[in-house]
Amino acid sequence: MQLDLITILAAAGLVVLSFLLGWILNSRMGLNSIKSAKEKASSIIEEAEKESKHIKREKLLEVKDEWLKKKQEFDSEVNNKRQKLQNHEKQLESREESLEKKYEIVTTKEKAIKDSEKVINDLKTDLERKHSELDHLIVEQNVRLEKTAGLSSEDAKKMLMENMINKAKTDASQSIKEIRDQAKLDSKKEAQRITIQAIQRTAVDHSVESTVSVVQIQNDEMKGRIIGREGRNIRAFEAATGVDVIVDDTPEAVILSAFDQFRREVARISLERLIADGRIHPARIEEIVAKVTEELDEEVQKEGENTLIQLGLHGVHIELVKHIGKMKYRSSYGQNLLQHSIEVAYLTGIMAAELGFDTNLARRAGLLHDIGKTIDRSVEGPHALLGYDLVKKYNEHAIVVNAVGSHHEDIEMEHPIAALVQAADAISGARPGARREPLESYVKRLENLEAIAKSFEGVAKCYAIQAGREVRVVVEPDKVDDVFSDRLAYDIAQKIQEEMEYPGQIKVTVIREVRKIAYAK
């Protein structure tokens, strides 16, 4: 028991001793750590101070450099402005000197002007005095002349003016006659040779029917099938083609009526195919019409290409080729437009070759001159100007464009080829058999022709002959002399040209006949 107590006390003493030793050691180590931390902190502070001083020095240098740079820029700007101010000062000084010189010149001129005005006023006063004296002398002279001649001044003036006017008219008419006769002598033979040669080499017959086509059928029973139940077939056909179908008492025939030849041709072919097929109903009609229209569009393209090959032309835009092909299904006064245009192309080319112009451009202009007639009828305007816009749109040559637009004088002609196209167009339309006109318009044109001729003073009678190609005018011999007869023919021709529309040309013949009658008793 005593031994255990001693052991416990000894253990407790060891624990206390160990605690004291640990505390002592720990205290010493803490002191050493604090000392080391203080030394390290001092070292870091010193390094930071050194680094901050270095950074501060660098920033100061950068700021100094930036300041020097700004200072240099400012100095440079100031110098530039100072230089500009000096230049402006020099200019102002120069202008001041110039203004002073001008002021001196102006002052000198003003003085000279005042002197001149004084001289002019003196001359004006003297001139007015002389005018007054001259008027007085003229009055005295007129009084003496009136007494001597027995005529008043107004009567003498009127007589003198009438004599001068009559003399001027006579001289002018004589001069015009001489100039025109000389021009005719110089140009008539050459023009006739070129024109006749061109006509002989190209004349063809191309007058066509213009409003109806006749489709032959095997029997009248087919007419009922064409009409259909309650007329549904014929209504569907007319709606699809835009053509009037006339089914009347004409045996074994159906008439198709339309002013548009293309639509009439589509209707004719479609109806023939429907008759041959035997199946006639609205759906089949629309199918056949659509197919025929597509085929004819291809044919139009081929027709345009063949025409260009025939005339030896190339480089024409594909859209213009289509319009050329469409001319096959257009007519004017019963004349097929494509054949007419081909003829005009040949005529223009031949005349251009004779005169030394470009024959390719001439044929091209002749072929395209009526291209405006193929444009949709809903587009308003003269066909020459419509054609002008069309060929210009597809980049045709400027000479061709002008010839197309000017062949009816809607615009001014800019090249001789345009005049050749106009002449060839007139020749093609005017030659016998080329065109047909309705009777009423034909009679009306002849009446207008005679009315224009009768409107001139001194005309006794007039007659339109040779289908309106010539008008013969009989004048009163006591009112119109030989010189004025020539002038009258020219004036009538000019008025006909300005007021009438006609193909070709109209010849005006003035006849002056003097008859003297005596009786032997």
Secondary structure, DSSP 8 states (H G I E B T S, - for coil): -HHHHHHHHHHHHHHHHHHHHHHHHHHHHHHHHHHHHHHHHHHHHHHHHHHHHHHHHHHHHHHHHHHHHHHHHHHHHHHHHHHHHHHHHHHHHHHHHHHHHHHHHHHHHHHHHHHHHHHHHHHHHHHHHHHHHHHHHHHHHHHHHHHHHS--HHHHHHHHHHHHHHHHHHHHHHHHHHHHHHHHHHHHHHHHHHHHHHHHHH----B---SEEEEE-S-THHHHHHH-GGGHHHHHHHHHH--EEE--SSTTEEEEE-S-HHHHHHHHHHHHHHHHH---SHHHHHHHHHHHHHHHHHHHHHHHHHHHHHHT-----HHHHHHHHHGGG-EETTEEHHHHHHHHHHHHHHHHHHHT--HHHHHHHHHHTTGGGGS-TTS-S-HHHHHHHHHHHTT--HHHHHHHHHTTTSS---SHHHHHHHHHHHHHHHSTTS----HHHHHHHHHHHHHHHHTSTTEEEEEEEGGGTEEEEEE-TTT--HHHHHHHHHHHHHHHHHH---SS--EEEEEE---------
